[in-house]
Amino acid sequence: MADENTKKVTNEISDVTGQFDARFVLWRQFCGDHNIPVDTLPSALTGDIKDKWEKLKDERLKKSDK
């Protein structure tokens, strides 16, 4: 569980960050933690692993208010 000092990052790709965008970093970490090939698309996940990804994404990535 994130503590009060942990900031959420925006769910937007910046021209400045590119491959180091928070979504890509989070995805690569998730893949490593769950032995998923990093070239797998999140939409290809099923079952419990998909639920884990969605939960992690919702917790760690702040959606923009556009």
SULMOPE-V491357 format. One record per residue. RES is the residue in one small letter. OMEGA is omega in degrees with one decimal (999 if undefined). NEAR is the number of other C-alpha atoms within 12 Angstrom. Layout:
BEGIN
[[RES,OMEGA,NEAR] [RES,OMEGA,NEAR]]
END
This chain:
BEGIN
[[m,-178.6,9] [a,177.1,10] [d,-175.1,9] [e,179.6,7] [n,-179.3,7] [t,178.7,11] [k,171.5,13] [k,177.4,22] [v,-179.0,22] [t,-179.0,20] [n,-179.5,22] [e,176.4,22] [i,-179.9,19] [s,174.6,15] [d,-177.6,9] [v,-173.1,10] [t,177.8,13] [g,-176.0,13] [q,178.3,16] [f,175.4,17] [d,-175.0,20] [a,179.6,27] [r,-178.1,30] [f,177.8,25] [v,178.9,22] [l,179.7,27] [w,179.7,30] [r,178.5,24] [q,178.8,20] [f,179.2,28] [c,179.1,23] [g,-178.9,15] [d,-174.3,15] [h,177.7,18] [n,177.8,14] [i,176.1,20] [p,-174.0,17] [v,178.7,20] [d,173.8,15] [t,175.7,18] [l,177.5,16] [p,-180.0,25] [s,179.5,13] [a,-179.9,14] [l,177.7,21] [t,172.4,14] [g,-176.3,12] [d,-177.6,11] [i,175.8,20] [k,178.2,21] [d,178.4,15] [k,179.5,20] [w,-178.9,30] [e,179.5,21] [k,179.9,15] [l,179.9,21] [k,179.5,26] [d,-179.6,18] [e,-169.6,22] [r,-177.2,25] [l,178.4,26] [k,178.6,18] [k,178.3,17] [s,-179.2,11] [d,-179.0,7] [k,999,7]]
END
